[in-house]
């Protein structure tokens, strides 16, 4: 049979003393380390979230920058194409004007040559008419 005597009280006190000593020596430092680890992990998670947000913002800004640069590039391209078309039109107008001037000069030269030929032929027409008339009439000079 079990008899309850003073050894039970000593064992209870011994057990409580052991729990108290273990709590001070072992459990509290381990709990403090776990609390520090939890705080460190939470800090790292917050930094990760902040980095992810920052990364997303930078990615969005980068995408917006690329979109803006493309739009500016297209505007510049359109502007250059328009300038090129205007330049081409001006060149074509200048070429057409020169061609018209050259054509007018050529026509004037041809008219001048025609007038010169007419004048030289009109001077010789009497001679030719005389020669033709003699041949038709059968006379010799």
C-alpha positions in Angstrom: 0.0 0.0 0.0 0.9 3.6 -0.6 1.5 5.7 2.4 1.5 9.4 2.2 4.2 10.8 4.3 6.6 13.7 4.2 8.5 12.3 1.2 5.5 13.1 -1.0 5.7 16.8 0.0 9.4 16.8 -0.6 8.8 15.2 -4.1 6.2 17.9 -4.9 8.5 20.7 -3.7 11.4 19.0 -5.7 9.2 18.8 -8.8 8.1 22.5 -8.5 11.7 23.6 -7.9 12.8 21.6 -10.9 10.1 23.2 -13.1 11.0 26.6 -11.8 14.8 26.0 -12.5 14.1 24.5 -15.9 11.9 27.5 -16.7 14.6 30.0 -15.8 17.6 28.1 -17.4 16.0 26.3 -20.4 12.5 27.4 -21.3 12.7 31.2 -21.1 15.9 31.4 -23.3 14.3 29.1 -25.8 11.1 31.1 -25.8 13.1 34.3 -26.2 15.0 32.8 -29.1 11.7 31.7 -30.7 10.2 35.2 -30.2 13.3 36.8 -31.8 13.2 34.3 -34.6 9.5 35.0 -35.2 10.1 38.8 -35.2 13.1 38.4 -37.6 11.0 36.2 -39.9 8.2 38.8 -39.8 10.7 41.5 -40.6 12.1 39.5 -43.5 8.5 38.9 -44.8 7.7 42.6 -44.6 10.9 43.4 -46.5 10.0 40.8 -49.1 6.5 42.3 -49.4 8.1 45.8 -49.7 10.6 44.5 -52.3 7.8 42.9 -54.3 5.7 46.1 -54.3 8.8 48.1 -55.2 9.6 45.6 -58.0 6.1 45.8 -59.3 6.1 49.6 -59.2 9.4 49.7 -61.0 8.2 47.1 -63.5 5.1 49.2 -64.2 7.2 52.3 -64.5 9.5 50.5 -66.9 6.6 49.3 -69.0 5.1 52.8 -69.0 8.5 54.2 -70.0 8.8 51.7 -72.9 5.2 52.6 -73.9 6.0 56.3 -73.8 9.3 55.8 -75.7 7.5 53.8 -78.4 4.8 56.5 -78.7 7.5 59.2 -79.0 9.4 57.0 -81.5 6.2 56.6 -83.6 5.6 60.3 -83.5 9.2 61.0 -84.5 8.9 58.5 -87.3 5.6 60.0 -88.5 7.2 63.5 -88.4 10.2 62.3 -90.3 8.0 60.6 -92.9 6.0 63.8 -93.3 9.1 65.9 -93.6 10.5 63.4 -96.2 7.2 63.5 -98.1 7.2 67.3 -98.1 10.9 67.3 -99.2 10.1 64.8 -101.9 7.2 67.0 -103.1 9.4 70.1 -103.1 12.1 68.2 -105.1 9.5 66.9 -107.6 8.1 70.4 -108.0 11.6 71.8 -108.6 12.3 69.0 -111.1 9.0 69.7 -112.8 9.7 73.4 -112.9 13.1 72.8 -114.3 11.7 70.4 -116.9 9.1 72.9 -117.9 11.8 75.6 -118.2 13.9 73.3 -120.2 10.9 72.4 -122.4 10.1 76.1 -122.9 13.7 76.8 -123.8 13.7 73.9 -126.2 10.5 75.1 -127.8 11.9 78.6 -128.2 15.1 77.2 -129.7 13.1 75.1 -132.1 10.9 78.1 -133.0 14.1 80.1 -133.5 15.6 77.4 -135.6 12.4 77.1 -137.6 12.4 80.9 -138.1 16.1 80.7 -139.2 15.4 77.9 -141.6 12.3 79.7 -143.0 14.4 82.9 -143.4 17.2 81.0 -145.2 14.7 79.1 -147.3 12.8 82.3 -148.2 16.1 83.8 -149.3 16.8 80.8 -151.5 13.2 80.3 -152.6 13.6 82.6 -155.6 16.6 80.7 -156.7 14.8 77.4 -156.3 11.7 78.7 -158.0 13.8 79.9 -160.9 15.6 76.5 -161.2 12.3 74.6 -160.9 10.7 76.9 -163.4 13.5 76.4 -166.0 13.4 72.6 -165.6 9.6 72.6 -166.0 9.8 74.8 -169.1 12.8 72.9 -170.3 15.1 75.9 -170.5 18.7 75.9 -169.5 20.4 78.7 -167.9 
